[in-house]
Amino acid sequence: MFAKPKDLTKNSGTRRDDDSRRPLIAPGDVEYMAVLILATGLNVLPSAIRSGVIYQLSRAVSALWYRSNRGAVRRVRHHLQVLFNYDEADIRLEPLVRSQLVLASWNALVINLLPSIRDDDLSNLLHIDGLDHIDEIRRRDKTVLLLGFHYGAYGFAVATTLAAKGYPTRLVAYGDSHSPRPGTSRLYHELYWPRVQRLVQKIKVITVNPGSQSQPELRDVLEQHDEIVHLLADQYFTRSPGEQPPAHLVPLRFLDHTVYLDVSGVQVAKQMGAQPLTAIPVKDGSGQRVLIEPMEWASDGTETADIAQDLQVYLSRLERHLLDDPAWWRDLRRADLLPRMGVSESQGSALG
């Protein structure tokens, strides 16, 4: 049987209905509009100056964010208390919240500015240590699998900086890169989201389809050997209590909790002989530095159990940095972070 063709007229009408139901502006969109205004003003400046003032501007935007979006502030604070055992009276807690908002503002500015910054200036956006590890793998005519994390700079920034330094890079991630997050306003959808889409198109982002063994786009890039595959594999999947997880999701230990990661992306890359490295951004004065480090597969196999061992090594790298500086974890602002960490709403309330 052939599948019915899509009714494009109906879909178009649905999109218009969705647009009409969106609020003009949502509470969480204030900072994005502020970033949009700042970025628009920055476009009159030379490219080199634009890339150099992002950190200073992100501090100003984060201060606005801290005052205007108390919901996000409370969420970040609560997640730090629940997952990292910070007491409410701990004097370290509020600086961590503010640091998280500075990072979020920096990333929001980068999304707006990256498409308009020249490659010569982009090459200095992030300091990158460990490029020699990439060079060594490429000398052996192997594909580089650069395992990244939702920590520090967006994968967009890492991929474009590497490309500007002469290392063509494809960003590979989970989720829908063609639709804005739920709950966004009309202003976000019409003004900010198109900038995200231009960046997605520029980098040619690949989306992993969880549980699929084909992954045709990813396989095609891996076969060519001429682009770095920058895969963000730390996508935590939720499941209902008592529900048996699908075969492609494996339980792993992370921050003293059990999380479920998909094996599909890493499994395909390992089957095709890609050589793994990890890349994680860390604070570096008024900017960020990306640490590229070797990573050994935990086993030679490519079965689900083997990939689970590899992913456990990968998550342990992230956990080490999280315990050192949890504020740089981008997932702290996720409304669904606790369920993704296997923490129920009642447990989160009790622990917080």
C-alpha positions, -999 to 999 in steps of 0.1 A, spaced: 0 0 0 12 35 -8 10 62 18 -16 89 11 -1 122 -1 -1 150 25 -29 175 23 -7 207 21 -37 230 21 -49 214 54 -14 216 69 -11 253 59 -44 261 75 -33 243 107 -1 264 108 -22 296 104 -45 284 132 -15 277 154 -1 312 147 -33 328 156 -34 310 190 1 321 200 3 351 223 20 382 209 48 378 235 54 353 262 71 359 295 101 338 285 106 357 253 116 391 267 153 382 268 152 369 232 136 402 220 163 421 239 190 400 222 174 405 188 174 443 193 210 443 204 221 421 176 204 443 151 222 473 164 255 454 164 252 447 127 263 483 119 297 475 136 326 457 118 326 419 121 357 417 143 341 441 169 308 422 169 325 389 178 346 407 205 317 423 225 294 393 228 305 384 263 301 420 277 266 423 261 256 388 274 262 401 310 238 430 304 212 408 288 214 383 317 208 411 342 176 419 324 167 382 322 173 379 360 148 407 367 122 400 341 119 362 339 117 351 375 102 317 364 135 308 346 155 320 377 135 299 401 138 269 377 176 271 375 179 276 412 156 246 419 175 223 396 208 233 412 193 225 446 178 192 436 205 178 414 236 192 430 225 194 466 229 231 471 212 244 502 189 274 498 211 295 521 244 285 503 261 317 492 274 299 461 239 293 447 229 327 434 262 334 415 257 300 398 221 311 387 235 344 373 263 326 356 238 302 339 219 333 326 251 349 313 258 317 293 222 316 280 224 352 269 258 345 252 243 316 232 213 337 222 235 365 209 256 340 190 226 326 172 218 361 160 253 371 151 270 340 137 255 342 102 269 378 98 304 373 112 332 367 87 351 334 89 383 353 98 367 366 129 347 335 137 380 316 140 386 335 172 352 332 187 362 302 208 397 291 218 401 254 208 427 231 224 435 197 210 432 202 173 463 180 169 440 150 179 418 158 150 448 161 127 461 127 137 428 109 130 425 127 96 460 116 87 448 81 90 419 88 66 393 82 94 362 102 101 364 122 133 335 117 157 335 147 180 312 139 209 299 172 223 276 180 252 248 204 261 274 223 282 288 258 275 286 272 240 260 259 216 271 232 191 264 259 164 293 280 178 317 250 181 309 238 146 313 272 129 345 280 148 360 247 137 349 253 101 365 288 102 397 272 114 397 249 84 379 219 99 346 215 81 321 203 107 285 189 106 264 193 138 244 162 146 217 164 173 183 151 185 150 170 184 132 190 157 155 217 143 127 229 120 101 239 146 104 264 175 100 251 211 65 249 224 50 279 241 68 305 221 50 338 211 43 352 177 72 377 180 96 348 188 82 328 159 83 356 134 115 375 144 138 353 163 132 318 149 141 327 113 176 335 125 179 301 141 168 286 108 194 305 89 220 291 112 206 255 109 208 258 71 243 273 72 257 244 92 235 218 76 224 203 109 216 165 109 189 152 132 192 117 146 161 95 144 161 76 177 159 38 172 165 39 134 194 18 121 195 36 88 203 73 96 209 80 59 221 116 63 246 107 90 258 76 71 264 97 40 286 122 59 305 94 77 313 77 44 328 109 29 356 112 56 360 149 48 338 164 75 340 162 113 308 148 128 300 168 159 274 147 177 255 158 208 245 125 223 235 136 258 197 137 251 179 122 280 146 105 273 117 102 297 96 71 303 65 64 324 69 45 357 69 8 351 72 12 313 97 -10 296 121 13 276 125 5 239 156 -14 229 174 16 216 174 34 249 199 23 275 200 31 313 231 49 324 243 64 358 246 101 358 247 124 389 235 95 411 204 91 389 195 67 361 191 84 327 182 69 293 202 77 262 196 66 226 224 45 211 215 51 174 238 79 165 269 66 182 262 31 171 261 41 134 293 61 138 311 33 155 299 7 129 314 29 102 348 32 119 346 68 131 372 76 157 359 93 189 371 125 206 352 146 232 348 184 230 336 204 260 336 242 264 350 256 297 353 292 310 383 311 299 385 346 313 359 366 294 353 339 268 352 301 264 378 275 255 369 242 240 388 211 252 392 184 226 404 152 242 409 116 231 383 90 241 387 53 238 357 31 231 349 9 261 347 -22 239 353 -33 203 317 -43 197 287 -24 182 258 -41 199 235 -21 221 253 -33 253 286 -22 239 273 12 229 259 15 265 294 11 279 308 37 255 280 62 264 288 57 301 324 67 295 311 97 275 287 108 303 314 104 329 333 131 311 304 155 313 297 146 350 333 156 359 328 191 345 293 194 359 305 188 394 332 214 389 309 240 374 272 231 371 262 266 359 276 259 325 251 230 319 226 243 294 199 218 304 195 236 337 168 258 321 148 229 307 113 228 323 114 189 319 149 184 332 139 165 364 117 140 346 145 134 321 168 127 351 143 102 365 132 125 393 94 127 398 77 160 406 70 149 442 106 139 447 118 172 432 96 192 455 108 172 485 144 174 476 142 211 467 
